[in-house]
Amino acid sequence: MTLNWVLSRKRSALSSRAAIIGEIRRYFHEEGYLEVETPLRIPAPAPEAHIDAPSSGEWYLQTSPELAMKRLVAAGYDRIFQICRCWREGERGRLHLPEFSMLEWYRADADYFSIMEECEAMVRSVAGAIGSGGKVAFQGNEIDLMGKWERITVADAFLRYTRYSVEEALQEGMFEDLMVTDIEPRLGLTRPVFIHDYPASLGALARLKADDQGVAERFELYIGGLELANAFSELVDHVEQRSRFIHEQEIRRSHGKTVYPMPVRFLEELPHMHPTAGIALGLDRLVMLLLDASSIDEVVAFTPEDL
């Protein structure tokens, strides 16, 4: 039998990946976080309009462990993290796999700015521990991790990088296209960037800002033009959350998509949840960044095409 040379050549990358995961776990354990495991197969994913969960019998494979982890927070677990597998239909490309690894964590009595600071500390700690030091080279860019990380609002990013205001982009149905073509490739090329304060309509599970109800307390992290993480100050108002889920279900229905069941138990337990912030970080992409890999295929053992 012929040796699988493609798989064999990944040994160095997979060894580095294992070291990175080990350092992530070390960081969170030292910060007092409890590592948890939640089911991968669930009866009802969050009914977000543009994220599609693969079916598994009458249930679904999770697109994120978010709902189960927030139920744990509501039950009194104030600092939890998880490294797990997630699935999303129709996602395959240089930066996407239909099955991928997610790092997700939640902290009670925190907001999205607190999670920004923690995310920054975690990435710096992991990069330093594996020998990357204060700078990483990624696809021709040298990125300073130790200096001040940039923070820019979505509104300011549209004014800086496009000919449209964020309101105009939403009205013309161009928000996502402009983000992908004009904004994202310019983010984090010399230092990491948190882009924050998304339009309220783009934060289905996020708390709205107290002084501006048109803006959600949401951020995304970009390093080297690569989107790494998505985070919120979590919405804990179960009535408002149900209303938003119904709206998302209506959008899915109008687009001819599967309308997921309402996650009833999550909504029932949400009133017990303290003000909390949470974040989902693409683990495969973090490994790509730290290893200067041009494709996600380089940092996983198997792709769908290899099976």
C-alpha positions in Angstrom: 0.0 0.0 0.0 1.3 3.5 -1.0 2.1 5.9 1.9 -0.2 8.9 2.0 2.4 11.5 1.5 0.0 14.4 1.6 -1.0 13.4 5.1 2.5 12.5 6.1 3.8 16.0 5.1 1.3 17.6 7.6 3.1 16.2 10.6 4.8 19.5 11.5 1.6 21.5 11.1 -0.4 19.1 13.2 2.3 19.0 15.9 2.2 22.8 16.1 -1.6 22.7 16.1 -1.6 20.3 19.1 0.8 22.7 20.9 -1.4 25.7 20.2 -4.5 23.8 21.6 -2.5 22.9 24.6 -1.5 26.5 25.3 -5.1 27.6 24.8 -6.2 25.2 27.5 -3.4 26.3 29.8 -4.4 29.9 29.4 -8.0 29.3 30.3 -7.3 27.0 33.2 -5.0 29.6 34.7 -7.7 32.2 34.3 -10.1 30.1 36.3 -12.3 28.9 33.5 -14.0 25.5 33.6 -13.7 23.4 30.4 -17.0 22.0 29.4 -18.4 19.6 26.7 -21.9 20.0 25.3 -23.7 17.8 22.8 -22.9 18.2 19.1 -26.3 17.0 18.0 -29.1 19.2 19.1 -32.9 19.5 18.6 -32.9 23.2 17.8 -30.0 25.5 16.7 -30.3 29.3 17.0 -32.6 30.2 14.1 -30.2 32.7 12.5 -31.2 33.7 9.0 -27.9 33.2 7.3 -26.3 30.2 9.1 -27.5 26.8 8.0 -27.2 23.7 10.2 -26.9 20.2 8.7 -29.7 17.9 9.6 -29.0 14.7 11.7 -32.2 12.7 11.6 -34.9 14.9 13.2 -32.2 16.9 15.0 -29.3 19.0 13.8 -25.5 19.2 14.0 -24.5 22.3 15.9 -23.3 25.4 14.1 -22.0 26.7 17.5 -22.3 25.4 21.1 -23.7 28.8 22.1 -27.2 27.9 23.3 -26.0 25.0 25.5 -23.1 27.0 26.9 -25.4 29.9 27.8 -27.7 27.5 29.6 -24.7 26.5 31.7 -24.1 30.2 32.5 -27.7 30.6 33.4 -27.3 27.7 35.8 -24.4 29.4 37.6 -21.3 28.6 35.7 -19.6 32.0 35.5 -16.5 31.2 33.5 -16.6 28.4 30.9 -14.8 27.5 27.7 -15.0 24.7 25.1 -13.1 23.5 22.1 -15.4 21.6 19.9 -16.5 20.6 16.4 -19.1 22.6 14.5 -20.8 22.3 11.2 -22.3 24.7 8.6 -23.9 23.9 5.3 -22.5 25.2 2.1 -19.2 26.5 3.5 -16.1 25.3 1.7 -13.2 27.3 0.4 -9.7 28.5 1.3 -10.9 29.8 4.7 -13.9 27.5 5.2 -14.7 23.9 6.0 -18.2 22.4 6.5 -16.9 20.8 9.7 -14.5 22.9 11.7 -13.1 23.5 15.2 -14.4 26.3 17.4 -13.1 27.8 20.6 -15.9 29.4 22.5 -16.0 31.0 25.9 -18.4 32.9 28.2 -17.9 35.1 31.2 -20.6 36.3 33.5 -20.7 39.9 34.8 -18.7 41.0 31.7 -19.4 42.9 28.5 -17.9 42.9 25.0 -15.1 45.3 25.9 -14.0 42.9 28.7 -14.0 40.0 26.2 -11.9 42.2 23.7 -9.2 42.5 26.4 -9.3 38.8 27.3 -9.1 37.8 23.6 -6.1 40.0 23.1 -4.4 38.5 26.2 -5.1 35.0 25.1 -3.8 35.4 21.5 -0.6 37.1 22.8 -0.1 34.4 25.4 -0.5 31.5 23.0 1.6 33.2 20.3 4.4 33.8 22.9 4.2 30.3 24.3 4.8 28.6 20.9 7.7 30.9 20.0 6.0 33.5 17.7 7.0 36.3 20.1 5.5 39.7 19.8 5.1 39.6 16.0 3.7 37.1 13.5 4.3 37.0 9.8 1.1 36.2 7.8 0.9 36.1 4.0 3.5 38.8 3.5 2.4 41.0 6.4 4.3 41.5 9.7 1.8 41.9 12.4 2.6 43.4 15.8 0.8 41.6 18.6 2.4 43.4 21.5 1.5 47.0 20.6 -1.9 48.6 20.9 -4.7 46.7 19.1 -6.9 48.9 17.0 -10.6 49.4 17.7 -12.8 50.8 15.1 -16.6 51.0 14.8 -18.4 49.5 11.9 -19.7 53.0 11.0 -16.2 54.5 10.9 -14.9 51.5 8.9 -17.5 52.1 6.2 -16.6 55.8 6.0 -12.8 55.0 6.0 -12.8 52.2 3.4 -15.9 52.6 1.2 -17.9 55.4 -0.5 -21.0 54.5 1.5 -22.2 55.1 5.0 -23.2 52.0 6.9 -26.9 53.1 6.7 -26.6 53.4 2.9 -24.9 50.0 2.6 -27.8 48.4 4.6 -30.4 50.2 2.6 -28.9 49.1 -0.8 -28.4 45.5 0.4 -24.6 45.9 0.0 -23.4 45.6 3.6 -21.9 42.1 3.3 -20.4 42.6 -0.2 -18.7 45.8 0.9 -17.4 44.1 4.1 -15.9 41.3 2.1 -14.5 43.2 -0.8 -13.5 46.7 0.6 -13.2 46.4 4.3 -12.0 43.0 5.5 -8.9 42.7 3.3 -7.6 46.0 4.9 -8.2 45.0 8.5 -5.3 44.0 10.8 -2.5 44.1 8.3 0.0 45.6 10.7 -1.8 45.2 14.1 -4.9 43.3 15.1 -8.2 45.1 14.8 -11.5 44.8 16.7 -14.3 46.1 14.5 -17.3 46.8 16.8 -20.8 48.2 17.3 -22.6 46.5 14.5 -26.0 47.6 13.2 -28.8 46.2 15.5 -30.2 44.1 12.7 -26.9 42.1 12.5 -26.7 41.1 16.1 -29.5 38.6 16.6 -28.3 37.4 20.0 -26.5 40.6 21.1 -27.5 43.2 23.6 -28.2 46.7 22.2 -26.2 49.7 23.4 -28.0 51.5 26.2 -27.4 54.9 24.6 -27.9 53.9 21.0 -30.6 51.2 20.3 -29.6 51.1 16.6 -26.3 49.5 17.5 -25.5 46.0 18.9 -22.7 45.4 21.4 -20.9 43.0 18.9 -17.3 42.9 17.7 -15.3 40.8 15.3 -11.5 40.3 15.4 -9.3 40.6 12.3 -5.6 39.8 12.0 -3.9 40.0 8.7 -7.2 40.5 6.9 -8.4 37.2 8.4 -11.7 37.1 10.4 -10.9 35.2 13.6 -13.7 35.8 16.1 -17.2 37.1 16.7 -18.4 38.2 20.1 -21.3 39.9 21.9 -22.5 41.3 25.1 -25.2 38.7 25.4 -28.9 39.5 25.2 -30.5 38.2 28.4 -34.1 39.5 27.9 -36.0 36.3 26.9 -39.0 38.2 25.5 -36.8 40.3 23.2 -34.8 37.2 22.3 -37.9 35.2 21.3 -39.1 38.1 19.2 -35.7 38.3 17.4 -35.8 34.5 16.8 -39.3 34.8 15.3 -38.0 37.5 13.0 -35.0 35.3 11.9 -37.4 32.4 11.3 -39.5 34.6 9.1 -36.5 35.6 7.0 -35.5 31.9 6.6 -39.1 31.1 5.6 -39.1 33.9 3.0 -35.9 32.6 1.5 -37.2 29.0 1.3 -34.8 27.7 3.9 -35.5 25.2 6.7 -37.2 26.9 9.6 -35.7 25.6 12.8 -37.8 24.8 15.9 -37.8 27.5 18.6 -35.1 26.6 21.2 -37.7 26.6 24.0 -35.5 25.4 26.9 -32.9 28.0 26.2 -35.5 30.8 26.2 -37.0 29.4 29.4 -33.7 29.5 31.2 -32.4 32.8 29.8 -34.0 35.0 32.6 -31.6 33.3 35.0 -28.5 34.5 33.1 -26.5 37.3 34.5 -25.2 40.0 32.2 -22.6 38.0 30.2 -20.3 38.3 27.3 -19.2 35.5 25.0 -17.0 34.9 22.0 -16.6 32.3 19.2 -13.1 32.0 17.7 -12.2 29.9 14.7 -9.5 27.6 16.0 -8.4 26.4 12.5 -8.0 30.0 11.4 -5.9 30.9 14.5 -3.6 28.0 13.6 -3.5 29.3 10.1 -2.4 32.7 11.4 0.3 31.4 13.7 1.7 29.0 11.1 1.5 31.5 8.2 -0.7 29.0 6.2 -2.4 30.2 3.1 -5.3 27.7 3.3 -7.3 26.0 6.0 -6.5 22.7 4.4 -2.9 23.0 5.5 -3.7 23.0 9.2 -6.3 20.1 9.5 -5.5 16.4 9.1 -8.4 15.7 6.7 -10.5 17.8 4.4 -13.9 16.5 3.1 -12.2 15.6 -0.2 -9.7 13.3 1.6 -12.4 11.1 3.2 
